[in-house]
Amino acid sequence: MKILVINSGSSSLKYQLFDMDSGKVLAKGGCERIGAGGSVTHKVPGRDNYTIEIDLPSHDKALEVVFELLTDKVHGVIADVSEIDAVGHRVAHGGEKYKKSSLVDIELINYLETIIPINPLHGPPAIKGMKACLKLLPSTPQAAVFDTSFYANMKPSRYIYALPYEFYSEDKIRRYGFHGTSHRYVSQKTAEILGKPLSSLKMVTCHLGNGSSITAVDGGVAIDTSMGFTPQEGIEMGTRSGSIDPTVVPYIMKLKNLTPDQMSDILNKQSGILGVTGVSNDFRNCLAAAKEGNERAQLALDILANGIKKYIGSYMAEMNGLDVLVFTAGIGENQCEIRRMVCENMEGLGIKIDNDKNENFERGIPVEISAADSKVKVWIVPTDEEYMIALDTQKLV
């Protein structure tokens, strides 16, 4: 079975074509600057990357170009689009209705359109991607795989905010959680690596990148997570502040005479690592600046590490223990300094890493970095959200 995985952004579209029989990626790539010019980069294992500049006025046109590349005599990997057995879409938000991966139909799309007000950034492009695929591949089954569905079994005490209850019952303001597909993949992969039933393990999974989230996984079930109503809540991120005293928001708005949109822009695009350092939202630049003696860069790193520690400790309390701590995503997989800072002085909680293993690791493969006497196993496990989406799609169709 061949499954095409689509991840639609507001002005971008990423794709991967999987051969599920072998588990291999046949081709992958991305369309950029949709609606404002356009370029496509197409990658086939064992071949040179192919990049073209082409006008992409819409997601429909972007997908047309993708299908042309996949079937091209020189750059393609299939003879005809009919060889695509199913399409899986990454969808950030399923609201309260869609609590598991589901086949795409008009009812699903109509519902996703009703929750755009609580998902304004990720909702519209995902809907565009689904509509474009329905138009271009009308007879091919499609699946929507929701980031929020991994958190469907959280207790109300972990997703209801202490606001007037009507804000939840009428307006659906609650903790939803995000990055669920990544957390689900690495928790399952870690259990597989350890050769233990997922149902027997207590894990904290740390998805650390420009956007970051921490999740408590007890017996394969996500019981709590750091991101909330939006991906803004939680730890310090590249440009997002993470959790702050909510009273700070109206105070700054009054102090600086800001509109809600201006304040949202500050919290989401001007804060986090970028806001504290004044240097960059790129953690590599922040680490480099800290090594050169930049005190604000070091402060930003300390804020991040301390924030992650707090979530690990609180989730250990919620689960009454911890078997495995997992680092994943761009920073979690690649930045040994961040992992060291997070795990430093955590011996009292049974967490201790081997600094040599942490610093001298092979990228792209699962690696244990625990010290021999660490009660909690510590692993680096590369995430693969696209393959998780492909697996869900395969099961559904």
N, C-alpha and C positions, 0 to 999 in steps of 0.2 A: 504494500500500500504506500502511495506517495501522498504526503500531506504538506500543503503550503501554509506556513505560519505568517500572519500579517500583524504588524504593530504600527498603527496609524497615529501620527502626531499631527499637530495643527498645520505644519508646513512640511512634513516629512512622512515617509512610509518605508519601514524596514521589512525585509522578507527573508525567509529561509525555506528551502524545499527539502524535506526529509524523505529518505527511503526507510520506512519503518521496519522493513524486513531485516535490513542490515544495521539500522540505527544511525546511519551516516547522513551527513548534510551533503546533498548533491550540488546545491548552489545557494548563495545568499548575497544580500546587498542592501542598498538603500537609495531612496529617492529624496533629494533635498531641494529646498527653496520652491516647494509647490505653491503656485499662485504668484510667484515673484521671480520668474526665470526658470531655473531648473537644472539639475544634474543628477546622473544615476551612476553609481558604482556597483559593478556586478563581479562577484567572486566565485570561482569554481576551483575546488581543491586540485592542486597540481598544475594549474594554469596561471598565467599572468592576470592580474586584476584588469578589468576593462571599465573605463570611465568615459562618459559622454556628457556633453552639455546639450540640453534639449529643453524646449519649452514645455512646462508642465502646468497648465492652467488649472488643473483639478486633480483630485485623487483618482477619478475615472481614467484620466489620461496617464497618470503615473502607473496604474495597474496595467493598462494596455501596453506600455513600454516594458514593464516587468515580464508580461506574458510573451512579448516578442523576443526578449532576451533569453528567456528559458527555453524557447523553441527554435532559436536562431541556429543555422547550420554550423556556424563557427563558434559562437559563444554559448550555445544552448546545451541542455542536458536531457531534454525530452523532445520527442518528435511532434507532439501535439498537446494542447492544454487539456484534452480529454484524458490524458494520463494522470492528471491531478485528481485523486480520489476524494479529497476533502480539503477544506480550508479552515484553519483555526485562527481566531482573532483574540489578541490580547485586549481585554476590556478592564479598565481600572476599577470601575464601580458598578456593582449590581444592585445597589440600593438594598431595601429590605425584602424584595420579592425574589431575586435570583441568588440563592444561597449555594448553588453548585453550578458547574459548567453545564451549558444548555445549548441545544440546537437553535440556530438563528431562524427566526420567522418574523412576520410582521408584528405580532403581538409583543415579542421581545424588543424589537426596535422602537415600537410606539412607547413602551414603558421607559426605555432608556432616554427617550426624548422628554418624558415628563420629569425626570430627575436631573436634567441639565442644570437647573439652578443650584443643586448641591454638588455638581460635578462639572463646572463650566470649562475647565481647562482640558480635561481628558475625554469628556463625553462626546462632544461634537465630532472630533476627528475619528474616533472609533466608529461612530455611526456612519460617517462618510465612507470609511473603509468597507464596512459591511454592505452598505447600499451599492457601492461600486462593484463588489464581488458578486452580489445577487444579480446585478445587471449584466456583467460580463460572463459569469458562469452560472446561469440560472438553474441548471440541473445538477450542480455539484453541491452536496451537503456541506453546511458550514456550522461551526461551533463557536460560541462565545465563552471564553475562559476568564473568569473574574478574579482580580486580585483580592477583592473583599470577601470572597466566598470562604477562604480559609478560616475566617473569623466568625463564621456563622454560628458556632456553638459556644461562643463566650457567654458567660452568665450576665444577666442584666446589671449586676453590681459592678461589672467591669466595662460596660459600654454606655450606661446611662450617666449623663452629667448631672451634678447637683444643682440644676436650674429648675424653675417651675416646670412641673411634669408635662404641661401642655406643649412645651417646646419640642419634646420628644413625640408625644402622641399625635400632635397635629402637624408639626413641621419636620419631623424625622431628624432632629438634631441629636446626634449620638456619636459614639466612637465607632467607626467602620473599620479602620485599619487598612494598610496598603502593603505593597510588596509581597502579598500573600503567596503568589505563585512561586516566588524565589524561596521564601521560608519553607513552603511545603516541599519543594524539590530537595533542598539541602538537608532537611530533617529526615526525609525518606532515604536519601543517598547515604547519610551518615549511619543510619541503622543498618543499611545494607553492607557498608564497609566494615562495621563492627561485628557483623554476623549475629545481631541480636534483634528480637522482635521490636518493631517500633513502639508497640503498645507497652513495652517494659521500660522505656527510657524517658527521663526528664531532661529536656534540652533548653538552652537559651541560644537562639540563632541571631547573629548580628549581621544584618545586611548594611554594609557601610560603603557609601559612595557619595556623589554630590548630593543625593537624597539618601537618608539613612533611617533605618528602623530596627528595633529590637523586639523579638517575639519570644514568649514563653510557650514551649511546646511540651505538653504532658501526655505521654502515651500516644503521640501522633496528632493530638488535638491542640490547636492554638487556644490557650486560655486567657491570654492578655497580650497586648502589643502597644508600642509606644506612639505610633501615629494614631490620629483620632478622627474627628469629623472631616478633616482634610490632612494632606501630607505635611502640614505645617507643624503639627504637634510633635513633641518628643525631644530628641537631642539636637544640638547645634549641627547645622548642615552647611553646604557650600555657600548658599545665599539666603537660607531660611534661618530664622532665629531659633526655632524650636520652642519649647514651652517657656512662657514668661508669665509674670503676674498679669492677669487680664486687665487690671486697673491701669497699667502702663499705657494701654492703647488709647482710651479716651483722654488720658492726661496729655500724651504727646499731641493728639489731634487738636486739643484746645490750645496747647502751648504754641504749636506751630501753624495753627489755622489750616489743618489738612482735611481733605475729603476722605471718605471711606476708601475710595480707590487708591488715593495717594498713600494712605496708611498701609493698605494691603500690599502695595508695591514695595514699601520699605521693609515690611516683615518677610516678604517672599523673595525679593530680588536684590535687596541692599544690605541684608543682615548676615547672620552666620559667620563663617570664616572670613568672608569678604568684609563684612561690617566691622569685625573686631580688628582685623589686621590692617585694613586699608590697602592691602597689597594685591590680593587675588582670591578667587573662590576655589582655586586649584590647590588641593592639599599638598601636591608635590612642591609647588612654589612656597607654600606656607612652611613646610618642613625645611626647605633650603634657607628661607629667611631666618627661621629660628636658629639654625646652625650657625648663621652669620652674626647672631647676637640680637636679632630683632625681638624685643621684649613683647610686643603686641602679637607677633606670630606665635611665640611660645605660650602666651596667655590663651590664644585661641585653641591651641592643641591641648592645653591643660583643661580648658572648659569642656572640650569634646570628651577627653578620656574620663574626666570626673562624671560627666553625664552618663556615659555608657556603664561605668561602675555602678552607679545608683540603680539603673534598671536591672543589671545582673543580680545585684543583691536583693532587690525587692522581688524579683521573679523567683529567686531561690526560696524566699520566705513564702511566696504564694504556693509554690509547688512542694514545699517541705523537703527541699533537697535539690541536687543537680548532679546528673551523670556526665553530661557533655556540654561544653561551650564551643560554639561553631562560629568562625569568621568567614564571611563571603562577600561577594561583589568587589568592585574596583579597588576600594581602599582596604577592605577586610582581607582580600586575597593577596594584595601586593605590598602593603605598607607595614613592614616589620616594626617600625618605630611606634606606630599607633597601637599595634597589638601588644607590644612590650609595655607601653604606658597604661593600657587598660588592665593588664594582668599583674602589674607591679603592686606589691603589698596586698595581695589577695590570698596569701597563704592561710589566713584565718578562716577563709571560706573554702579552703581545699583546692584553690586554683594556683598552680605554679607552672610556669613554662620553662622549657630548656632554651636559653638564649641562643645557643649555637644552632639548634634546629629552627628557631624562629627567624634567624637572620640568613641562614644558608638553606633555603628551601627551593624546590623545583616548581616553577610557576605552571599553572594550568592543570595540576593533578592534586587529588586530596593528600594532605600531609598532616601527620600528627606532630604537634609541637609541645606536648605536655612534658614536664619533667618526670623522671622515673618515679618520684615519690608524690606526685600530684594525685589527690583523691578524685579530682574532676578531670576527665579527659578533655584536652583542648585540640581542636582540629581546624585546619584551613580546608574548606570544601568549595571548589569553584561552582558557582550557580549556573543553571542552564534553564532559564524560564521558557525559552522557545521549545526545547525538547519536552518540557512538562506540558506545554500547551498542545504539542503534537500528540503526546500520549493521551491526554484527556479527549482530544478530538477523535483519535482512533477508537477509544472505548465507546464514545457516543454514536459513532456511525457504523 
